[in-house]
């Protein structure tokens, strides 16, 4: 968001986010190599442009855990998906035990029946903030409305995940241990805990790259120029993952 106006360009939203980094902007010299917001922008923009029924659907099908019915609905509706990458300010979560707090996922992808909140971590070592996953899990539930909620995590490696100050935890434990900080003390969290396993799904960057390679091999059209264009976009996505993973 900028002055209350949604920036339509994915690259424009990345620039808007970077404009708030102040003196830290110098860290992005060299193309922002290793920064998760740059990686996620490059990859999600490519997925936005590639034929959805082959590429995005293939990626969604490869995700682990979560509700099989939700993943199947997302896969079936991939061509109708609406991407909002780096949504920026204006998304707030508020519960009875927590003042209004801004939550900034890396992307929101919606289909006619699925509301998917995407959180991407850098390929190299990184960790979640103590309440981050719990907040995003609750936000996915609250913002989904009539749609199926989904919290999709793009990770450097399979769980357990690193949580700042808490070491390595399963995704479920990372959410469950932080839920009491979000709701009023003594609140019955049974229903919320029961929703974790059907809401949260994950995929590694390496697995995403593998699915793009498979889709690239499967895709053909009657026009060689179209094939070449699709191959260029897919190659740019794969190059982004390779390039950001090379950071020492």
N, C-alpha and C positions, 0 to 999 in steps of 0.2 A: 504494500500500500504506500502511496505517496500523496500527501495532502488529501486523503480520503478517496483517491482514485486508484483503481486497480491497474497496475502496469501489465499490459497484455503480453509483452515479449518475455520469454524465459530468460534470455540473456539480460534484458532490462531489469528483471527482478534480482538477478545476481548482482548487477552493478549497484542497484539500490541498496542491497544488503551490505555490500562492501563499502559503500559510502559512509556507513555508520561506524566503521572500525577505527577511525581516527589514525593515530600514529602507527597502529598495528598494520596498516595497509602495506607497509614496506615488506611485511612477511610474505605477501602475495607475489613479490617479484619472482620471475621465472615461471610465470603462468599459473601460480597458485598450486604448484605441484604438492600433492599430499594433503590438501585441504578437502574435507568431506563435502563442503558446500559446492566447491568447484567440480569435484568428481560427480556428485549426484546431479548437478545441473547438466553436465556434458552427457551423462548416460541417460537421464530421463528425457532430455530433449531429443536424443536419437530415438528412444522408444516412442516418443510422441509422434515422430514423423514416419517411422517404419510401419509397414502394413500390420495392423493390430492383431488380426486373426491368426497370423503366423508367428510374429515376434513377441508381442506383449502376452498373448494367450499362452505361448510356450513357456515364458518366464513365470507367469502366474501358476501354471500347472506344476512347475518344479518346486514351488514353495513347500516347506515342511510345516507340519502341525496345523493348528487352526481348524476351522470347520470345513470339511470336504464340500459341503453344500455351498458355502460361501465362495470358496475357490472356484467351484464349478460354475457358479453364476457369473463370477467375474470373468472367467475364461470365455464363457458363451457371449458375454456382452462387451468383450474387449474392444470391438470396433467402435462402440458408442462411448468409450471412456472419455471423460473430460479431465484434463491435467491442469493442476495448479501447483507449479513448482516454486519453492521458496515463497510461501504465501505471506511471510513477513508479519507485521503487526496487525492487530485487530482481532486476534483469536485469543479469547480469555476463558479460563476455567475457574469456576467458583462453586464451592460446596459449603455446607454449614460450618465446617471447621477450618476453612481456608479462605483468606481474603482473595479477591480477584487476582489471578496471576496470569501473565501472558505465557502462552505455550507456542513454540515455533517449530512445528514439524518440518521436514525437508520437502514434503509434497503432500497434496491431497488428490487422490484420483477417485472420481465417482463414476459409477455406471447407473443405469436405471434402478438397480436393486442393491448395489453395494456402495458403502462409504469406506474408502480405504485411506488410512493415514499412514504415510511412509516416513520411517526414521532410518537414515543411512549413517553408518559410522565409517570413518576412514579405513582404508585397507590396512595400513600400518597400525601399530598399537594405539588404542583409544579406549575410553571408558564412558559409561553413562553416569550422569549425575544421580545422586541418591534417590530423588523422587521423580526422575524424568520418565521412566517407563510407566510408573503408576499413573502419573498425570496424563500421559498420552493414551493409555488404556482407557481411563475414565472419559477423556475427551472424545475418543472414538465412539464410545457408547452414547454419550450425550448429544453429539453432533450428528449421529447417523439418522436420527428421525425414524422414518419408516423403512429405511434401507438396512441392510445387514452390516454391522460394524466389523471392521478389519484393521488391525494394526500390523503392518508389514515391516519387518526389520531387515535391512541389508547389512550383513556383518562380514568382518574380516575372516572369521573362523566360526565353526559351529559352537553353540552354547556348551558350557556356561559362559556368561558374559562378564566383563569387568564392570564393577560398580564402584565409583569413587568412595573410598573409605570403608568399603565392605568386602573387598576382594572379589573372587569369582563366585557368581551365583547362577543358578538356573534362572531362566526368564521368569518362570512362575514365582520363584522365591524373591526375585528382585522386585516384582510388583507387590506381592503379598506383604513383604516387610515394610513397604512404604505406604500401603493403603491406610493404616491407622493415622498417619500424618495428614491425610487428606480429609478424612471424615471426623465427625465429632467423637470424642472418647466414649467408648461403650457402644458405639453404633454396631448394628448387626451387619457384618460384612460377608455373610455366607453367600448371598446372591451374587455379589460382586466377584468373589473368589471363584464361584462356579462358572463365571463367564470368561475367565482368563484363557483357559485352554481352547475354547472355540473362537476366540477373538484374535489371539496373537499368532502370527506365522512368521517364518524367517527363511532367508536364503543367503548363502555366501556370495561374495563378488565373483569368486572363481566359478561357482555353479551358474551364476547369471551369464558369465562369458561363455560357458559351455553351451547353454541353451541358445544363445545368439548364434553361435557357430553352427549348431544343428539347424536352426531356422534358416540361416543363410544358405546352407546346402540344399534345403528343401524348396526354397522359394524359386519359382520360375514364372515368367510371363511370356506373352507372345511378342513382346517388343524388347529387343536386345538393349535398347537405350534405357528402358525401365529397369531391367536386370542390373545394368551397370550402376545406375543411380542408387538402387537399394543396396548393392554391394558396397558402394562408397560410404553410405550412412552406417551400415553395420560394421564396416572396417573402422570407422572413426570411433564407434562405441567401444569396440574391442581394444583399440589403441589407447583410449582414455584409461581403461582399467589397467592395462599393461604399464602405462606411463606412470600413473599414480602409485602403483605397487612397487615401482623401482626405487622409491625414495628410501634412503637409509636413515 
